[in-house]
Amino acid sequence: MTLLVGNLPSEVTEANLRELLTKFGRVGNIDIFPEASFATVAIEGEANEKRAVEELNSVEKFGQKLKLFRPDRADGPGPGG
């Protein structure tokens, strides 16, 4: 399963995101798109994804309020916004 993590500062690293999200489950591939202020993060298990969104969406990390959502959800915001 993949999460979209938006509103990221350009200096965020894969290690930053892995550290932040590991508590929700096994983190796989991370792709960061700094020019668009978002990343895609693979987390094992739908329940883990849901918990990450519930606990981190709109929480300030890396100096900005994160926007997390699952791309399969039609009610999620667009990346970075």
Secondary structure, 3 states (H helix, E strand, C coil): CEEEEECCCCCCCHHHHHHHHHHHCCEEEEEEEHHHCEEEEEECCHHHHHHHHHHHCCCEECCEECEEECCCCCCCCCCCC
